[in-house]
């Protein structure tokens, strides 16, 4: 795996480009001179967690021939409050919202497998010291 990150202006706007040419925009906050033209790198970490787990969940449910009509995830992260500039995530909560004709046990099992076994981003964050919790809603009901 290889990516390239390129500065695109005289401030803090960067483009991350993967091997297939797909581009992700990153920028700093306006309060430090950024132009708000992309996500913050730490936001991308949370997006990566949701994307990684989401791909796992969809893949598992597809293999089970489950009808998934809608799927969203909310991710909230807390970072340590140090005076240093770098702040690690200490707590992350992922809320999964699935809709469709899905047996609750299958939905819960797919998410458990993703978080506990398959999601590489989750493993990286957990090894760095983040406590990760998750909650599952199926057709607007908590499981």
Secondary structure as GFF3:
##gff-version 3
##sequence-region A 1 143
A	DSSP	beta_strand	3	7	.	.	.	ID=ss1
A	DSSP	beta_strand	14	18	.	.	.	ID=ss2
A	DSSP	beta_strand	23	26	.	.	.	ID=ss3
A	DSSP	three_ten_helix	30	32	.	.	.	ID=ss4
A	DSSP	alpha_helix	41	63	.	.	.	ID=ss5
A	DSSP	beta_strand	70	79	.	.	.	ID=ss6
A	DSSP	beta_strand	89	99	.	.	.	ID=ss7
A	DSSP	alpha_helix	104	113	.	.	.	ID=ss8
A	DSSP	pi_helix	114	118	.	.	.	ID=ss9
A	DSSP	alpha_helix	120	127	.	.	.	ID=ss10
A	DSSP	beta_strand	131	138	.	.	.	ID=ss11
A	DSSP	beta_strand	141	142	.	.	.	ID=ss12
###
